[in-house]
């Protein structure tokens, strides 16, 4: 389509340019013919002939053709074998308009003066003024070749450039489409697994219709667990859908992020104590940060939840939050299973799991870190991860401060 549009534009411009150049090229010739025609009308033909004789041989001269009443050539001036040979092929032009005629491979501009009677040539009814324009036609021919060549070259270049640019333009679209397709497939897979579990347990209930709720409590508990998992997955999907459509806005308030991190760690303390895991905290609870408190709290919960899931018993999770320069630096470090080096670039991708079986068994959906990355970037910050397999992982967040305030 780009090539077609470019071709039409080039063609229109070339036609306009050619017509304009043709007008310019023929204008001098036509002016010379029109001046001579006026002299003929005024009866100054002999004066024209005298001027004709005085013109140098290198000058292009007007030839005159005299037609009788029957349309035959009665006379030709100036007389020459070449003129008499060519002039018999000319035809009177219509009216007083100058027109082009092609005679024996040559081009001429011709104009006819009707009803001309000379004292010595009373049989003459029309006189034609003829001027050779081979040089002008050659110029226009070369111009036409250049324009056609330019159009062809332009079309070829536009096709090549159009294909290149179209392919380049399609790359992000293709990537987006692939990511969307993969996202839908992964979401469908994640939803299908708990639904299959719920369906299986419900079918088991119908096999023993006389059993009490207590006797089938295990099946009910497992179904409830899967419902909880689906609810969390749907909530995460809704969050990401709103992020993609720019419908999720931040409500900025002033709060101490160190205090929020301490509050979140306190919520996870009972779970940590059950596994023998301790929190080591270095937190600045005085300096304030302007951001969305609910989202920052969600961010800390995601990071601590991951740290607890993948930390073995009797280890330590290190929490750090301090103002450094014009930004808050937050770090969550664990001594857990770590992340494989080849998996690190993809940990923030939606539904990505280095070990899918392990993650699924621990209740993960593969969406938490994707949401965490969005929260950080929505606040103008960045998040990075360093990890060594079987030694632990460290997530580092940088949140730029909007203003410097101190909690009273």
Kinemage of the C-alpha trace (Angstrom):
@kinemage 1
@onewidth
@group {chain A} dominant
@subgroup {mainchain}
@vectorlist {calphas} color= white
{ca unk a 1} P 0.000 0.000 0.000
{ca unk a 2} L 2.846 2.395 0.790
{ca unk a 3} L 4.416 1.598 -2.588
{ca unk a 4} L 1.100 2.134 -4.416
{ca unk a 5} L 0.525 5.496 -2.723
{ca unk a 6} L 4.125 6.504 -3.420
{ca unk a 7} L 3.714 5.464 -7.076
{ca unk a 8} L 0.556 7.567 -7.478
{ca unk a 9} L 2.227 10.598 -5.881
{ca unk a 10} L 5.328 10.244 -8.077
{ca unk a 11} L 3.232 9.795 -11.205
{ca unk a 12} L 1.060 12.844 -10.531
{ca unk a 13} L 4.069 15.017 -9.723
{ca unk a 14} L 5.915 13.751 -12.814
{ca unk a 15} L 2.960 14.479 -15.094
{ca unk a 16} L 2.609 17.980 -13.668
{ca unk a 17} L 6.365 18.563 -14.016
{ca unk a 18} L 6.421 17.247 -17.604
{ca unk a 19} L 3.462 19.383 -18.689
{ca unk a 20} L 4.997 22.463 -17.077
{ca unk a 21} L 8.406 21.846 -18.684
{ca unk a 22} L 6.731 21.241 -22.045
{ca unk a 23} L 4.976 24.590 -21.707
{ca unk a 24} L 8.248 26.327 -20.851
{ca unk a 25} L 10.146 24.659 -23.699
{ca unk a 26} L 7.513 25.464 -26.343
{ca unk a 27} L 6.779 28.977 -25.099
{ca unk a 28} L 9.745 30.623 -26.873
{ca unk a 29} L 9.004 28.720 -30.095
{ca unk a 30} L 5.312 29.611 -29.991
{ca unk a 31} L 6.072 33.280 -29.303
{ca unk a 32} L 8.298 33.394 -32.382
{ca unk a 33} L 5.561 31.786 -34.501
{ca unk a 34} L 2.848 34.074 -33.126
{ca unk a 35} L 4.943 37.202 -33.836
{ca unk a 36} L 5.528 36.017 -37.397
{ca unk a 37} L 1.813 35.226 -37.760
{ca unk a 38} L 0.926 38.783 -36.708
{ca unk a 39} L 3.312 40.173 -39.322
{ca unk a 40} L 1.712 37.979 -41.996
{ca unk a 41} L -1.738 39.195 -41.018
{ca unk a 42} L -0.567 42.785 -41.220
{ca unk a 43} L 0.746 42.213 -44.743
{ca unk a 44} L 4.389 42.452 -43.799
{ca unk a 45} L 5.300 39.100 -45.320
{ca unk a 46} L 8.022 40.525 -47.539
{ca unk a 47} L 9.596 42.190 -44.528
{ca unk a 48} L 9.606 38.779 -42.835
{ca unk a 49} L 11.368 37.272 -45.830
{ca unk a 50} L 14.027 39.970 -45.748
{ca unk a 51} L 14.553 39.407 -42.039
{ca unk a 52} L 14.693 35.692 -42.732
{ca unk a 53} L 17.537 36.225 -45.188
{ca unk a 54} L 19.465 38.345 -42.718
{ca unk a 55} L 19.323 35.718 -39.948
{ca unk a 56} L 22.526 33.657 -39.478
{ca unk a 57} L 22.599 30.093 -40.752
{ca unk a 58} L 22.882 28.763 -37.200
{ca unk a 59} L 19.535 30.337 -36.304
{ca unk a 60} L 16.446 28.180 -36.703
{ca unk a 61} L 14.290 29.782 -39.348
{ca unk a 62} L 10.575 29.688 -39.937
{ca unk a 63} L 9.463 27.995 -43.135
{ca unk a 64} L 6.263 29.111 -44.889
{ca unk a 65} L 3.851 26.804 -46.692
{ca unk a 66} L 1.211 28.182 -49.044
{ca unk a 67} L -1.909 26.094 -49.628
{ca unk a 68} L -4.383 26.716 -52.457
{ca unk a 69} L -8.137 26.306 -52.240
{ca unk a 70} L -7.939 22.538 -52.831
{ca unk a 71} L -5.460 22.124 -49.957
{ca unk a 72} L -2.447 21.446 -52.167
{ca unk a 73} L 0.945 23.054 -51.531
{ca unk a 74} L 1.227 25.984 -53.949
{ca unk a 75} L 4.555 27.296 -52.764
{ca unk a 76} L 7.221 26.896 -50.085
{ca unk a 77} L 9.527 29.579 -48.750
{ca unk a 78} L 12.435 29.539 -48.427
{ca unk a 79} L 12.853 27.200 -51.337
{ca unk a 80} L 15.038 24.142 -50.874
{ca unk a 81} L 14.932 20.496 -51.871
{ca unk a 82} L 14.542 19.437 -48.259
{ca unk a 83} L 11.745 21.911 -47.614
{ca unk a 84} L 9.807 20.931 -50.720
{ca unk a 85} L 10.189 17.246 -49.828
{ca unk a 86} L 8.913 17.635 -46.270
{ca unk a 87} L 6.370 20.413 -46.627
{ca unk a 88} L 4.001 18.383 -48.781
{ca unk a 89} L 3.226 16.222 -45.754
{ca unk a 90} L 2.074 19.073 -43.549
{ca unk a 91} L -1.581 19.731 -42.904
{ca unk a 92} L -3.111 23.094 -42.008
{ca unk a 93} L -3.640 23.497 -38.282
{ca unk a 94} L -7.103 24.074 -36.914
{ca unk a 95} L -7.840 27.739 -36.345
{ca unk a 96} L -5.025 29.892 -35.076
{ca unk a 97} L -3.713 27.335 -32.579
{ca unk a 98} L -0.099 26.231 -32.631
{ca unk a 99} L 0.177 22.446 -32.819
{ca unk a 100} L 2.875 19.823 -33.153
{ca unk a 101} L 3.210 17.654 -36.261
{ca unk a 102} L 5.597 14.735 -36.819
{ca unk a 103} L 6.989 14.642 -40.376
{ca unk a 104} L 9.540 12.079 -41.588
{ca unk a 105} L 10.993 11.561 -38.122
{ca unk a 106} L 11.197 15.239 -37.274
{ca unk a 107} L 9.007 17.372 -35.032
{ca unk a 108} L 7.564 20.756 -35.961
{ca unk a 109} L 5.373 23.408 -34.430
{ca unk a 110} L 2.807 24.589 -36.971
{ca unk a 111} L 0.311 27.434 -37.053
{ca unk a 112} L -1.973 28.379 -39.976
{ca unk a 113} L -3.190 31.814 -41.060
{ca unk a 114} L -6.407 31.397 -43.062
{ca unk a 115} L -7.703 33.485 -45.974
{ca unk a 116} L -4.416 35.063 -46.908
{ca unk a 117} L -4.233 36.640 -50.419
{ca unk a 118} L -1.058 38.037 -51.838
{ca unk a 119} L -0.867 40.328 -54.835
{ca unk a 120} L 1.568 38.055 -56.536
{ca unk a 121} L 0.062 34.787 -55.260
{ca unk a 122} L -3.696 35.196 -55.520
{ca unk a 123} L -4.306 31.436 -55.522
{ca unk a 124} L -3.062 31.128 -51.939
{ca unk a 125} L -5.852 30.593 -49.386
{ca unk a 126} L -3.832 29.562 -46.347
{ca unk a 127} L -0.274 30.045 -45.218
{ca unk a 128} L 1.391 27.814 -42.658
{ca unk a 129} L 4.252 28.854 -40.428
{ca unk a 130} L 6.531 25.912 -39.539
{ca unk a 131} L 9.431 25.766 -37.078
{ca unk a 132} L 11.557 22.685 -36.324
{ca unk a 133} L 11.548 21.661 -32.647
{ca unk a 134} L 13.760 18.557 -32.696
{ca unk a 135} L 16.037 20.007 -29.983
{ca unk a 136} L 13.077 20.752 -27.694
{ca unk a 137} L 11.609 17.296 -28.267
{ca unk a 138} L 14.990 15.757 -27.432
{ca unk a 139} L 15.099 17.668 -24.155
{ca unk a 140} L 11.564 16.548 -23.291
{ca unk a 141} L 12.418 12.982 -24.308
{ca unk a 142} L 15.404 12.928 -21.958
{ca unk a 143} L 13.282 14.494 -19.230
{ca unk a 144} L 10.632 11.819 -19.744
{ca unk a 145} L 13.240 9.061 -19.548
{ca unk a 146} L 14.629 10.548 -16.349
{ca unk a 147} L 11.160 10.783 -14.793
{ca unk a 148} L 10.199 7.245 -15.804
{ca unk a 149} L 13.530 5.984 -14.496
{ca unk a 150} L 13.018 7.953 -11.319
{ca unk a 151} L 9.520 6.556 -10.866
{ca unk a 152} L 10.714 2.984 -11.418
{ca unk a 153} L 13.668 3.484 -9.081
{ca unk a 154} L 11.412 5.152 -6.540
{ca unk a 155} L 8.919 2.287 -6.690
{ca unk a 156} L 11.649 -0.303 -6.243
{ca unk a 157} L 13.139 1.618 -3.340
{ca unk a 158} L 9.710 2.206 -1.804
{ca unk a 159} L 8.898 -1.501 -2.115
{ca unk a 160} L 12.149 -2.484 -0.451
{ca unk a 161} L 11.854 0.238 2.186
{ca unk a 162} L 8.143 -0.494 2.636
{ca unk a 163} L 8.782 -4.189 3.200
{ca unk a 164} L 11.630 -3.397 5.591
{ca unk a 165} L 9.630 -0.821 7.547
{ca unk a 166} L 6.503 -2.977 7.527
{ca unk a 167} L 8.463 -5.909 8.890
{ca unk a 168} L 10.053 -3.662 11.505
{ca unk a 169} L 6.638 -2.265 12.418
{ca unk a 170} L 5.189 -5.759 12.670
{ca unk a 171} L 7.897 -6.975 15.054
{ca unk a 172} L 6.409 -5.354 18.201
{ca unk a 173} L 2.910 -6.261 17.034
{ca unk a 174} L 3.972 -9.878 16.539
{ca unk a 175} L 5.689 -9.903 19.918
{ca unk a 176} L 2.614 -8.426 21.555
{ca unk a 177} L 0.407 -10.978 19.828
{ca unk a 178} L 2.691 -13.838 20.885
{ca unk a 179} L 2.737 -12.580 24.474
{ca unk a 180} L -1.050 -12.216 24.454
{ca unk a 181} L -1.517 -15.696 23.029
{ca unk a 182} L 0.895 -17.161 25.564
{ca unk a 183} L -0.809 -15.219 28.358
{ca unk a 184} L -4.251 -16.557 27.434
{ca unk a 185} L -2.897 -20.104 27.106
{ca unk a 186} L -1.122 -19.912 30.479
{ca unk a 187} L -4.153 -18.373 32.180
{ca unk a 188} L -6.387 -21.090 30.753
{ca unk a 189} L -3.962 -23.745 31.948
{ca unk a 190} L -3.755 -22.250 35.441
{ca unk a 191} L -7.529 -22.068 35.718
{ca unk a 192} L -8.073 -25.546 34.298
{ca unk a 193} L -5.923 -27.293 36.930
{ca unk a 194} L -7.798 -26.142 40.082
{ca unk a 195} L -11.148 -26.526 38.317
{ca unk a 196} L -10.261 -30.116 37.487
{ca unk a 197} L -9.361 -30.729 41.139
{ca unk a 198} L -12.636 -29.212 42.354
{ca unk a 199} L -14.621 -31.248 39.840
{ca unk a 200} L -12.868 -34.459 40.897
{ca unk a 201} L -13.593 -33.885 44.608
{ca unk a 202} L -17.206 -32.955 43.944
{ca unk a 203} L -17.675 -36.135 41.925
{ca unk a 204} L -16.237 -38.110 44.848
{ca unk a 205} L -18.870 -36.575 47.105
{ca unk a 206} L -21.631 -37.948 44.872
{ca unk a 207} L -20.173 -41.447 45.127
{ca unk a 208} L -20.967 -41.463 48.835
{ca unk a 209} L -24.196 -39.506 49.206
{ca unk a 210} L -24.800 -40.903 52.707
{ca unk a 211} L -21.489 -39.661 54.130
{ca unk a 212} L -21.527 -36.786 56.573
{ca unk a 213} L -19.695 -33.504 56.034
{ca unk a 214} L -17.134 -34.601 58.617
{ca unk a 215} L -16.406 -37.790 56.676
{ca unk a 216} L -15.875 -35.799 53.461
{ca unk a 217} L -14.130 -32.883 55.122
{ca unk a 218} L -10.848 -33.592 53.352
{ca unk a 219} L -12.477 -33.363 49.902
{ca unk a 220} L -14.301 -30.173 50.943
{ca unk a 221} L -11.069 -28.671 52.301
{ca unk a 222} L -9.148 -29.431 49.108
{ca unk a 223} L -11.941 -27.960 46.996
{ca unk a 224} L -11.977 -24.833 49.176
{ca unk a 225} L -8.197 -24.572 48.842
{ca unk a 226} L -8.474 -24.661 45.046
{ca unk a 227} L -11.283 -22.069 45.121
{ca unk a 228} L -9.000 -19.785 47.134
{ca unk a 229} L -6.276 -20.327 44.579
{ca unk a 230} L -8.641 -19.500 41.691
{ca unk a 231} L -9.787 -16.368 43.517
{ca unk a 232} L -6.185 -15.178 43.907
{ca unk a 233} L -5.418 -15.987 40.268
{ca unk a 234} L -8.482 -14.131 38.998
{ca unk a 235} L -7.632 -11.151 41.215
{ca unk a 236} L -4.085 -11.056 39.808
{ca unk a 237} L -5.380 -11.375 36.252
{ca unk a 238} L -7.823 -8.529 36.837
{ca unk a 239} L -4.995 -6.359 38.178
{ca unk a 240} L -2.832 -7.044 35.115
{ca unk a 241} L -5.772 -6.481 32.762
{ca unk a 242} L -6.374 -3.073 34.318
{ca unk a 243} L -2.659 -2.325 34.074
{ca unk a 244} L -2.647 -3.169 30.354
{ca unk a 245} L -5.663 -0.941 29.709
{ca unk a 246} L -4.283 1.945 31.834
{ca unk a 247} L -7.348 1.777 34.081
{ca unk a 248} L -5.402 1.232 37.293
{ca unk a 249} L -4.439 4.593 38.768
{ca unk a 250} L -2.212 5.302 41.749
{ca unk a 251} L -3.526 7.135 44.797
{ca unk a 252} L -0.493 8.973 46.105
{ca unk a 253} L -0.181 9.736 49.805
{ca unk a 254} L 2.733 10.341 52.153
{ca unk a 255} L 3.854 7.393 54.290
{ca unk a 256} L 7.057 5.800 55.637
{ca unk a 257} L 7.871 2.769 53.458
{ca unk a 258} L 10.102 1.320 56.199
{ca unk a 259} L 7.118 1.197 58.524
{ca unk a 260} L 5.005 -0.515 55.861
{ca unk a 261} L 7.724 -3.139 55.350
{ca unk a 262} L 7.883 -3.730 59.098
{ca unk a 263} L 4.088 -4.113 59.244
{ca unk a 264} L 4.114 -6.651 56.391
{ca unk a 265} L 6.944 -8.633 57.989
{ca unk a 266} L 4.993 -8.759 61.246
{ca unk a 267} L 2.068 -10.303 59.357
{ca unk a 268} L 4.353 -13.008 57.990
{ca unk a 269} L 6.094 -13.645 61.336
{ca unk a 270} L 3.783 -16.516 62.465
{ca unk a 271} L 4.363 -18.351 59.171
{ca unk a 272} L 8.112 -17.695 59.407
{ca unk a 273} L 8.273 -18.999 63.003
{ca unk a 274} L 6.575 -22.247 61.947
{ca unk a 275} L 9.505 -22.841 59.554
{ca unk a 276} L 12.136 -21.561 61.946
{ca unk a 277} L 12.852 -18.563 59.715
{ca unk a 278} L 13.923 -15.257 61.224
{ca unk a 279} L 13.654 -11.695 59.886
{ca unk a 280} L 16.695 -9.461 60.191
{ca unk a 281} L 15.569 -5.867 59.671
{ca unk a 282} L 17.384 -2.642 58.838
{ca unk a 283} L 14.522 -0.219 58.331
{ca unk a 284} L 14.175 3.553 58.181
{ca unk a 285} L 10.738 4.272 59.629
{ca unk a 286} L 11.099 8.062 59.796
{ca unk a 287} L 11.464 9.399 56.240
{ca unk a 288} L 8.285 9.697 54.214
{ca unk a 289} L 7.677 8.697 50.641
{ca unk a 290} L 4.874 9.906 48.366
{ca unk a 291} L 3.235 7.019 46.562
{ca unk a 292} L 0.364 4.551 46.581
{ca unk a 293} L 0.532 3.001 50.047
{ca unk a 294} L -1.736 0.055 49.185
{ca unk a 295} L 0.337 -0.873 46.134
{ca unk a 296} L 3.652 -0.527 47.979
{ca unk a 297} L 2.258 -2.790 50.697
{ca unk a 298} L 1.172 -5.271 48.007
{ca unk a 299} L 4.702 -5.109 46.555
{ca unk a 300} L 6.296 -5.949 49.924
{ca unk a 301} L 3.836 -8.796 50.495
{ca unk a 302} L 4.701 -10.331 47.122
{ca unk a 303} L 8.443 -10.213 47.841
{ca unk a 304} L 8.157 -11.565 51.375
{ca unk a 305} L 5.740 -14.286 50.302
{ca unk a 306} L 8.223 -15.451 47.654
{ca unk a 307} L 11.105 -15.303 50.119
{ca unk a 308} L 9.225 -17.469 52.636
{ca unk a 309} L 8.103 -19.983 50.005
{ca unk a 310} L 11.583 -20.719 48.776
{ca unk a 311} L 13.546 -20.433 52.024
{ca unk a 312} L 14.402 -23.649 53.856
{ca unk a 313} L 13.925 -23.982 57.612
{ca unk a 314} L 16.260 -22.281 60.066
{ca unk a 315} L 17.405 -19.561 57.676
{ca unk a 316} L 17.274 -15.766 57.750
{ca unk a 317} L 15.453 -13.279 55.525
{ca unk a 318} L 17.148 -9.867 55.437
{ca unk a 319} L 14.976 -6.768 55.044
{ca unk a 320} L 16.505 -3.404 54.209
{ca unk a 321} L 14.788 -0.055 53.621
{ca unk a 322} L 16.608 3.260 53.776
{ca unk a 323} L 16.701 6.606 52.060
{ca unk a 324} L 19.851 6.982 49.996
{ca unk a 325} L 20.215 10.314 48.253
{ca unk a 326} L 16.985 11.130 46.452
{ca unk a 327} L 15.604 7.580 46.518
{ca unk a 328} L 14.469 4.822 48.837
{ca unk a 329} L 16.373 1.553 48.487
{ca unk a 330} L 14.495 -1.590 49.501
{ca unk a 331} L 16.082 -5.044 49.585
{ca unk a 332} L 14.607 -8.435 50.395
{ca unk a 333} L 17.251 -11.172 50.635
{ca unk a 334} L 16.744 -14.826 51.416
{ca unk a 335} L 18.964 -17.885 51.815
{ca unk a 336} L 16.713 -20.124 49.788
{ca unk a 337} L 16.910 -22.284 46.689
{ca unk a 338} L 17.839 -19.345 44.453
{ca unk a 339} L 17.160 -18.930 40.752
{ca unk a 340} L 18.998 -20.538 37.867
{ca unk a 341} L 21.142 -18.096 35.933
{ca unk a 342} L 19.287 -18.762 32.682
{ca unk a 343} L 15.947 -18.049 34.390
{ca unk a 344} L 16.868 -14.659 35.905
{ca unk a 345} L 16.021 -12.547 32.787
{ca unk a 346} L 12.503 -14.012 32.740
{ca unk a 347} L 11.453 -13.973 36.406
{ca unk a 348} L 9.284 -10.869 35.890
{ca unk a 349} L 7.445 -12.336 32.886
{ca unk a 350} L 3.850 -13.350 33.417
{ca unk a 351} L 3.351 -17.018 34.305
{ca unk a 352} L 7.060 -17.713 33.954
{ca unk a 353} L 8.395 -20.415 36.253
{ca unk a 354} L 11.851 -21.891 36.328
{ca unk a 355} L 10.502 -24.978 38.034
{ca unk a 356} L 6.808 -25.175 37.223
{ca unk a 357} L 6.116 -28.266 39.291
{ca unk a 358} L 7.747 -26.801 42.425
{ca unk a 359} L 5.978 -23.449 42.055
{ca unk a 360} L 2.587 -25.010 41.481
{ca unk a 361} L 2.969 -27.267 44.497
{ca unk a 362} L 3.631 -24.177 46.618
{ca unk a 363} L 0.603 -22.347 45.299
{ca unk a 364} L 2.282 -19.844 43.016
{ca unk a 365} L 0.636 -18.477 39.893
{ca unk a 366} L 3.659 -16.888 38.230
{ca unk a 367} L 2.004 -13.454 38.315
{ca unk a 368} L 3.302 -11.979 41.577
{ca unk a 369} L 6.616 -10.673 40.296
{ca unk a 370} L 4.928 -9.293 37.173
{ca unk a 371} L 2.626 -7.244 39.407
{ca unk a 372} L 5.593 -6.249 41.588
{ca unk a 373} L 7.488 -4.952 38.561
{ca unk a 374} L 4.476 -2.912 37.438
{ca unk a 375} L 4.073 -1.352 40.909
{ca unk a 376} L 7.736 -0.326 40.998
{ca unk a 377} L 7.750 1.069 37.438
{ca unk a 378} L 4.440 2.888 38.035
{ca unk a 379} L 6.237 4.758 40.833
{ca unk a 380} L 9.105 5.641 38.504
{ca unk a 381} L 11.490 3.128 40.037
{ca unk a 382} L 13.206 -0.055 39.011
{ca unk a 383} L 13.556 -3.573 40.402
{ca unk a 384} L 16.495 -5.935 39.981
{ca unk a 385} L 17.298 -9.425 41.166
{ca unk a 386} L 20.584 -11.140 41.943
{ca unk a 387} L 20.520 -14.827 42.683
{ca unk a 388} L 22.788 -17.835 43.102
{ca unk a 389} L 21.296 -21.279 42.862
{ca unk a 390} L 21.049 -23.002 46.271
{ca unk a 391} L 22.393 -19.892 48.015
{ca unk a 392} L 19.552 -17.417 47.839
{ca unk a 393} L 18.141 -14.384 46.035
{ca unk a 394} L 18.176 -10.627 46.593
{ca unk a 395} L 15.517 -8.341 45.153
{ca unk a 396} L 16.574 -4.676 45.084
{ca unk a 397} L 14.053 -1.885 44.545
{ca unk a 398} L 14.821 1.758 43.928
{ca unk a 399} L 11.952 4.192 44.541
{ca unk a 400} L 12.808 7.824 43.681
{ca unk a 401} L 11.611 10.333 46.264
{ca unk a 402} L 9.261 13.061 45.129
{ca unk a 403} L 9.931 15.276 48.128
{ca unk a 404} L 11.912 15.218 51.374
{ca unk a 405} L 9.673 15.017 54.421
{ca unk a 406} L 10.239 13.742 57.967
{ca unk a 407} L 7.613 12.041 60.103
{ca unk a 408} L 6.878 14.010 63.215
